[in-house]
Amino acid sequence: MLIAFEGLDQSGKETQARHLRARVEREDRKVRPISFPDYDTPVGREIAAALAGEREFGPDVMQLLYVANRCEYRPKIERWLANGDIVMCDRYRASSIAYGEAQGLDPAWLTDIQRYLPPATLTVLLDIAPETAVRRKASGRDRFERDLSLLARVRESYRRQAEQSDWILINGEASKDDVCAAVEAAVLPRLTPR
């Protein structure tokens, strides 16, 4: 089973993935956590340079880099899933659709370029307002994190995507404990049996 956590920066993806991982591991289940982008890979280093303003790539090239970064992990993800492990991703395929669509790219193309990546079994959207994201991290934000109108369009894309049956929409504005309880209540009953 592949569970993807999606949402704006500072929505609590990393925190909630960590809590859910600990909860699932208490049941003696093997969980493989991944956070995208992974800046330690060759493609990830290019992404980091672009986000720092050291490279100037268009939105299409940036999304191709994000997808390539995930493709670097494809063999591992496929192997883990084949072994019956649970893979938890902090960002996955929906991020490219949301951020790319917000920058004027075709969501059908963004979906198509990721067709060889294993699909998420379940996607958890931690929904927060762009203003909340800025309030939670006031400094050290990259160029995309500072653009409130872009973040509003990203949120709209995420919310549209969340209408699919394999998505769970959680109010990320609630307290960490309330969000954690909502994630567990929504996800744990859906875990595949060992």
Backbone bond lengths (Angstrom), bond angles and torsions (degrees), N, CA, C in turn:
res aa  C-N    CA-C-N  psi(-1)  N-CA   C-N-CA  omega(-1)  CA-C   N-CA-C  phi
1 M - - - 1.452 - - 1.517 108.98 -
2 L 1.325 116.36 133.20 1.458 122.03 177.64 1.520 108.26 -112.71
3 I 1.336 115.66 118.80 1.463 121.50 179.64 1.521 107.58 -110.88
4 A 1.323 116.40 124.00 1.472 121.56 179.48 1.518 109.18 -108.58
5 F 1.328 115.47 133.25 1.460 121.51 172.74 1.513 107.56 -102.08
6 E 1.330 116.44 126.18 1.456 122.03 -177.33 1.525 109.59 -127.59
7 G 1.329 114.64 161.69 1.460 121.39 177.67 1.512 110.07 147.47
8 L 1.311 115.35 171.67 1.457 120.62 177.16 1.529 109.78 -62.88
9 D 1.331 115.99 161.08 1.454 119.60 173.04 1.519 108.37 -57.72
10 Q 1.323 115.72 144.07 1.459 123.44 -179.66 1.527 113.39 72.57
11 S 1.324 117.22 15.30 1.470 119.65 178.28 1.527 111.37 -82.71
12 G 1.328 117.50 -11.67 1.455 120.82 178.88 1.514 114.28 103.82
13 K 1.325 117.53 14.49 1.463 121.22 -177.89 1.527 112.10 -56.51
14 E 1.319 116.43 -52.39 1.467 120.62 -177.83 1.533 110.89 -62.25
15 T 1.305 116.59 -45.28 1.468 121.48 -179.68 1.521 111.04 -61.14
16 Q 1.322 116.87 -48.28 1.465 120.15 -176.63 1.525 111.47 -71.06
17 A 1.323 118.26 -35.54 1.471 120.46 175.80 1.526 109.75 -63.51
18 R 1.327 117.01 -40.92 1.467 121.28 179.20 1.539 110.69 -64.26
19 H 1.358 117.14 -44.34 1.468 120.50 178.76 1.530 110.91 -62.61
20 L 1.337 115.97 -46.10 1.463 119.05 -178.04 1.525 110.53 -65.99
21 R 1.310 116.55 -38.73 1.466 119.93 178.17 1.533 110.35 -59.09
22 A 1.332 116.60 -47.60 1.469 120.31 179.99 1.526 110.69 -60.82
23 R 1.324 116.39 -40.78 1.469 120.78 -179.58 1.527 110.94 -64.71
24 V 1.324 117.18 -44.16 1.469 121.65 -178.69 1.528 110.47 -69.55
25 E 1.324 117.48 -38.41 1.461 120.45 -179.99 1.526 112.10 -66.41
26 R 1.325 117.91 -25.11 1.467 120.52 176.07 1.524 111.45 -64.87
27 E 1.321 116.22 -18.73 1.471 121.41 177.08 1.524 110.86 -94.99
28 D 1.332 116.22 19.22 1.475 122.83 179.57 1.526 112.81 59.52
29 R 1.330 115.75 37.05 1.464 120.55 174.71 1.520 108.45 -102.59
30 K 1.315 117.25 141.75 1.467 122.51 178.81 1.526 108.39 -84.70
31 V 1.344 115.78 121.84 1.461 121.61 179.61 1.524 108.60 -116.23
32 R 1.308 116.28 132.21 1.462 123.34 177.95 1.524 108.62 -110.57
33 P 1.338 118.46 105.61 1.475 120.37 179.97 1.530 111.57 -86.72
34 I 1.326 115.09 141.81 1.466 121.69 174.91 1.518 106.93 -139.10
35 S 1.318 116.56 141.64 1.455 121.41 175.27 1.529 108.38 -122.62
36 F 1.315 115.42 125.00 1.473 120.21 178.87 1.518 109.99 -112.25
37 P 1.340 117.70 143.43 1.458 125.19 -3.63 1.528 111.85 -73.20
38 D 1.324 114.84 151.85 1.454 121.89 174.60 1.527 106.43 -96.85
39 Y 1.320 115.92 105.53 1.462 121.58 -174.56 1.527 113.43 -74.95
40 D 1.322 118.07 -3.78 1.460 121.16 -178.72 1.522 113.91 -90.45
41 T 1.319 117.57 -4.85 1.469 120.39 178.10 1.535 108.75 -92.58
42 P 1.340 117.61 166.32 1.472 118.96 177.26 1.534 113.08 -56.47
43 V 1.325 117.05 -45.32 1.467 119.97 178.93 1.529 109.72 -68.13
44 G 1.322 116.81 -38.94 1.455 121.15 179.31 1.518 113.11 -60.53
45 R 1.327 116.23 -35.83 1.470 119.45 178.25 1.535 110.77 -66.40
46 E 1.314 117.75 -34.80 1.475 121.00 175.55 1.530 110.44 -66.11
47 I 1.331 115.91 -40.46 1.466 119.94 177.79 1.524 110.17 -62.12
48 A 1.326 116.27 -46.01 1.471 120.28 -179.80 1.520 110.94 -60.68
49 A 1.317 117.28 -41.23 1.463 120.84 179.23 1.528 110.66 -63.75
50 A 1.327 116.63 -40.34 1.467 120.16 179.35 1.531 110.90 -66.94
51 L 1.321 117.44 -41.98 1.464 120.19 -179.98 1.529 111.83 -66.77
52 A 1.331 115.90 -27.44 1.467 120.39 178.04 1.526 112.01 -84.54
53 G 1.341 117.25 -1.73 1.457 121.20 178.98 1.521 113.97 84.80
54 E 1.332 117.18 11.95 1.464 120.90 179.65 1.526 112.26 -85.59
55 R 1.311 117.07 -16.27 1.463 123.12 176.53 1.519 107.05 -128.76
56 E 1.319 116.05 151.89 1.462 120.35 178.75 1.525 108.31 -120.84
57 F 1.330 115.90 95.05 1.455 121.80 178.50 1.523 108.88 -111.91
58 G 1.323 116.41 146.63 1.455 121.28 174.53 1.516 110.24 -73.39
59 P 1.339 116.72 168.10 1.465 120.66 -179.00 1.535 113.29 -57.27
60 D 1.347 116.66 -37.29 1.464 118.78 -179.59 1.524 111.21 -66.32
61 V 1.324 117.29 -42.56 1.466 120.68 179.27 1.524 110.11 -65.79
62 M 1.322 117.08 -40.13 1.471 119.63 178.73 1.529 110.55 -60.76
63 Q 1.325 117.11 -44.32 1.468 118.74 -179.74 1.526 111.20 -67.85
64 L 1.321 117.52 -35.38 1.464 119.41 174.93 1.528 110.82 -62.87
65 L 1.327 117.11 -37.48 1.464 120.53 176.89 1.530 110.91 -66.21
66 Y 1.323 117.02 -43.20 1.468 119.60 178.15 1.530 110.84 -60.61
67 V 1.333 116.31 -43.16 1.466 119.94 179.15 1.531 109.73 -65.95
68 A 1.329 117.22 -42.38 1.470 120.34 178.10 1.521 110.77 -60.84
69 N 1.323 117.61 -37.24 1.461 121.59 177.87 1.532 110.22 -61.46
70 R 1.312 117.07 -41.02 1.473 120.06 176.88 1.519 110.89 -69.31
71 C 1.336 115.90 -36.64 1.475 119.48 179.06 1.530 111.57 -64.64
72 E 1.318 117.23 -27.21 1.463 119.58 175.83 1.532 110.40 -59.66
73 Y 1.324 117.06 -27.07 1.458 122.63 -178.66 1.525 113.54 -97.21
74 R 1.313 118.05 -6.30 1.459 120.59 -174.09 1.533 113.53 -52.48
75 P 1.340 119.54 -48.49 1.478 117.71 -179.83 1.531 112.92 -59.52
76 K 1.333 116.72 -40.35 1.470 119.74 178.38 1.520 110.75 -64.78
77 I 1.324 116.30 -46.07 1.473 120.05 -178.84 1.524 110.17 -59.55
78 E 1.326 116.34 -45.91 1.467 119.85 -179.78 1.526 111.41 -62.44
79 R 1.324 116.55 -40.58 1.474 120.79 179.30 1.536 110.24 -65.11
80 W 1.337 116.83 -45.55 1.464 120.40 179.86 1.522 111.05 -61.62
81 L 1.323 116.72 -44.97 1.460 119.75 179.82 1.528 110.86 -63.61
82 A 1.334 117.12 -40.19 1.467 120.86 178.55 1.523 111.54 -63.28
83 N 1.336 116.74 -30.18 1.468 121.15 178.03 1.525 112.85 -80.62
84 G 1.330 117.43 -3.37 1.457 120.75 -179.87 1.517 114.02 86.78
85 D 1.345 117.02 10.10 1.460 120.61 177.90 1.520 110.16 -74.24
86 I 1.322 115.49 159.43 1.453 121.43 174.00 1.529 106.87 -99.39
87 V 1.319 117.05 124.40 1.455 122.40 178.83 1.525 107.32 -101.42
88 M 1.345 116.28 127.07 1.467 121.01 177.45 1.515 108.48 -117.79
89 C 1.318 115.54 120.59 1.460 121.68 -178.39 1.519 111.09 -109.69
90 D 1.316 114.93 130.55 1.462 121.81 168.73 1.527 104.18 -90.23
91 R 1.291 116.63 97.21 1.467 128.67 -170.95 1.527 109.59 80.02
92 Y 1.343 113.52 142.23 1.465 118.62 176.69 1.527 107.56 -155.97
93 R 1.301 117.71 -141.03 1.467 121.52 -170.99 1.524 113.31 -61.03
94 A 1.318 117.85 -37.48 1.467 120.48 -176.61 1.519 112.79 -63.79
95 S 1.324 117.55 -24.98 1.473 120.02 179.13 1.519 111.42 -62.92
96 S 1.330 116.68 -42.61 1.462 119.17 179.03 1.516 111.04 -63.86
97 I 1.322 116.02 -38.63 1.468 118.96 178.88 1.526 109.70 -65.74
98 A 1.332 117.11 -46.86 1.464 120.38 -176.62 1.524 112.10 -65.14
99 Y 1.335 116.66 -51.23 1.468 119.29 -177.33 1.522 111.29 -71.90
100 G 1.332 117.36 -38.57 1.463 119.86 178.69 1.516 112.23 -66.13
101 E 1.332 116.54 -45.38 1.464 120.94 178.09 1.524 110.26 -60.88
102 A 1.326 117.14 -39.32 1.465 121.36 179.40 1.523 111.87 -63.93
103 Q 1.342 116.80 -21.70 1.463 121.39 178.58 1.530 111.75 -102.39
104 G 1.326 116.77 16.12 1.454 121.22 173.25 1.519 115.94 90.81
105 L 1.326 118.39 8.13 1.459 120.64 178.66 1.527 110.27 -84.28
106 D 1.314 115.59 154.47 1.461 122.70 -178.03 1.536 110.31 -73.07
107 P 1.338 118.67 119.39 1.462 119.77 -179.19 1.532 113.01 -62.11
108 A 1.331 117.60 -29.64 1.473 119.74 177.73 1.533 110.21 -65.64
109 W 1.333 116.82 -41.13 1.476 120.53 176.99 1.516 109.88 -65.05
110 L 1.336 117.39 -43.41 1.460 121.66 -179.86 1.529 111.42 -62.04
111 T 1.312 116.56 -34.38 1.467 120.76 175.87 1.522 110.06 -71.43
112 D 1.322 116.06 -44.46 1.469 121.07 -175.91 1.525 112.86 -63.56
113 I 1.327 118.11 -39.23 1.463 119.54 -177.21 1.532 112.10 -69.88
114 Q 1.321 116.10 -9.05 1.464 120.08 179.45 1.528 112.29 -109.37
115 R 1.326 116.93 11.71 1.460 120.10 -172.32 1.524 114.07 -63.97
116 Y 1.336 118.51 -20.40 1.464 120.10 -179.81 1.522 112.96 -91.82
117 L 1.316 117.01 -3.47 1.463 120.26 174.15 1.526 108.91 -82.71
118 P 1.330 118.28 140.92 1.465 118.36 177.62 1.529 109.92 -57.60
119 P 1.321 117.54 134.66 1.469 119.06 179.80 1.529 110.81 -72.93
120 A 1.318 115.47 153.94 1.459 120.32 174.09 1.529 108.44 -70.72
121 T 1.312 116.00 136.54 1.456 120.97 173.81 1.521 109.29 -72.68
122 L 1.332 113.98 -36.74 1.456 121.57 -177.02 1.524 108.16 -147.65
123 T 1.315 116.97 135.03 1.465 121.74 176.97 1.519 108.67 -119.57
124 V 1.336 115.21 127.37 1.461 121.87 179.47 1.528 107.86 -105.83
125 L 1.316 116.82 115.89 1.461 121.90 177.46 1.515 109.26 -97.54
126 L 1.328 115.92 116.36 1.462 121.96 174.16 1.519 106.57 -93.42
127 D 1.310 115.75 100.67 1.456 122.68 -169.47 1.523 111.40 -89.61
128 I 1.344 115.63 119.54 1.466 121.51 173.76 1.524 108.71 -134.38
129 A 1.315 115.75 160.01 1.459 121.60 176.02 1.530 109.56 -76.53
130 P 1.321 118.01 151.15 1.474 120.60 176.63 1.526 112.46 -55.03
131 E 1.329 116.53 -37.35 1.469 120.34 -179.62 1.531 111.20 -63.77
132 T 1.310 116.39 -33.90 1.467 120.73 177.40 1.518 110.02 -66.94
133 A 1.331 116.29 -41.25 1.470 120.11 178.58 1.527 110.75 -59.47
134 V 1.327 116.21 -43.34 1.465 120.76 -179.72 1.522 110.54 -67.64
135 R 1.328 116.71 -41.35 1.462 120.36 -179.74 1.535 111.23 -64.01
136 R 1.333 117.34 -36.81 1.463 120.96 -178.17 1.530 112.80 -73.90
137 K 1.314 116.79 -23.35 1.478 120.74 178.06 1.520 107.40 -141.78
138 A 1.302 115.50 92.18 1.465 120.95 -173.34 1.518 113.46 -80.66
139 S 1.329 118.05 -25.56 1.473 119.21 -178.31 1.516 109.80 -130.02
140 G 1.325 115.42 164.96 1.454 121.20 178.58 1.513 113.75 72.08
141 R 1.306 116.98 25.24 1.468 121.05 -179.25 1.520 109.77 -88.18
142 D 1.363 116.66 142.05 1.457 119.34 177.25 1.528 109.57 -77.30
143 R 1.307 116.79 176.76 1.471 120.24 -172.13 1.522 113.02 -62.34
144 F 1.333 118.06 -30.39 1.457 119.79 178.81 1.522 110.98 -76.76
145 E 1.318 116.44 -33.80 1.465 120.77 -178.84 1.523 112.57 -70.30
146 R 1.331 117.67 -17.34 1.467 121.38 -178.65 1.529 112.86 -91.05
147 D 1.314 117.60 -10.40 1.465 122.59 -173.90 1.531 110.38 -94.76
148 L 1.348 116.95 95.59 1.465 121.10 -175.86 1.525 112.91 -63.07
149 S 1.332 117.96 -37.71 1.467 118.49 -179.55 1.531 110.36 -68.35
150 L 1.330 117.06 -37.12 1.471 120.55 175.46 1.529 109.34 -62.78
151 L 1.326 116.81 -46.52 1.463 120.26 -178.88 1.529 111.50 -62.18
152 A 1.324 117.32 -34.61 1.466 120.31 176.94 1.529 110.21 -64.22
153 R 1.333 117.34 -40.70 1.470 120.77 178.18 1.527 110.92 -68.90
154 V 1.339 117.05 -37.01 1.467 120.91 176.51 1.531 109.39 -60.66
155 R 1.327 115.65 -45.71 1.466 120.06 179.97 1.530 110.69 -60.98
156 E 1.330 117.06 -42.42 1.473 120.36 178.29 1.518 110.69 -59.27
157 S 1.332 117.44 -42.78 1.464 120.95 179.10 1.523 110.85 -63.99
158 Y 1.327 116.27 -45.68 1.466 119.22 178.23 1.522 110.98 -58.18
159 R 1.324 116.35 -45.26 1.468 119.79 -177.27 1.533 110.68 -65.65
160 R 1.326 116.67 -35.52 1.471 119.50 175.97 1.524 110.14 -65.77
161 Q 1.336 116.43 -45.25 1.459 120.26 179.15 1.530 111.18 -62.23
162 A 1.323 117.01 -33.45 1.464 121.68 -176.13 1.523 112.89 -68.40
163 E 1.319 117.82 -5.12 1.467 120.62 176.33 1.524 111.58 -74.65
164 Q 1.328 117.50 -9.60 1.463 121.41 178.85 1.530 109.53 -73.64
165 S 1.326 116.23 153.59 1.464 120.84 -174.14 1.525 113.90 -69.26
166 D 1.320 118.31 -22.32 1.470 120.07 -178.52 1.533 111.70 -94.09
167 W 1.326 116.25 23.19 1.468 122.81 177.63 1.517 110.02 -117.37
168 I 1.331 114.82 149.82 1.460 122.46 172.62 1.525 106.71 -125.47
169 L 1.313 117.58 125.59 1.460 121.92 178.62 1.524 108.70 -101.22
170 I 1.333 115.68 122.70 1.459 122.80 -178.74 1.527 108.61 -118.69
171 N 1.331 116.69 137.37 1.460 121.14 176.37 1.528 108.88 -72.85
172 G 1.332 116.84 102.33 1.453 122.00 -179.77 1.511 114.21 -76.38
173 E 1.319 117.82 -3.12 1.463 122.15 178.21 1.534 111.24 -79.33
174 A 1.324 117.16 -16.29 1.465 121.49 -178.67 1.528 110.09 -71.32
175 S 1.315 116.29 174.10 1.469 120.48 178.33 1.529 109.84 -64.77
176 K 1.338 116.37 157.90 1.467 120.28 179.36 1.525 111.26 -55.59
177 D 1.324 116.96 -43.24 1.460 120.41 -179.00 1.522 111.69 -64.51
178 D 1.343 116.81 -41.17 1.469 119.91 178.91 1.522 110.98 -67.13
179 V 1.334 116.85 -39.75 1.469 120.10 177.72 1.521 109.38 -64.32
180 C 1.328 116.94 -43.67 1.462 121.86 179.30 1.529 110.75 -58.49
181 A 1.327 116.44 -45.94 1.466 120.86 179.45 1.525 110.84 -63.25
182 A 1.323 116.97 -40.21 1.468 120.51 179.33 1.529 111.34 -66.59
183 V 1.331 117.19 -40.84 1.470 120.85 178.53 1.524 109.76 -63.11
184 E 1.334 116.99 -48.17 1.467 119.96 -179.47 1.526 111.10 -61.04
185 A 1.335 116.92 -44.20 1.465 120.39 -178.67 1.526 111.72 -63.30
186 A 1.332 116.91 -33.53 1.461 120.79 -178.18 1.528 112.58 -82.95
187 V 1.344 116.77 -36.81 1.468 120.18 -171.66 1.523 113.06 -91.56
188 L 1.312 118.53 -45.78 1.474 120.28 -172.43 1.526 113.91 -54.49
189 P 1.331 119.45 -41.55 1.481 117.86 178.23 1.532 113.75 -65.26
190 R 1.326 116.83 -18.51 1.463 120.42 -177.55 1.523 113.75 -93.65
191 L 1.331 117.09 -6.54 1.461 119.00 -179.25 1.518 109.85 -60.34
192 T 1.311 114.93 136.75 1.454 119.83 178.20 1.517 109.11 -70.73
193 P 1.329 118.12 143.49 1.460 119.29 177.55 1.522 110.81 -67.14
194 R 1.323 115.10 155.39 1.473 119.49 179.34 1.484 111.08 -68.47
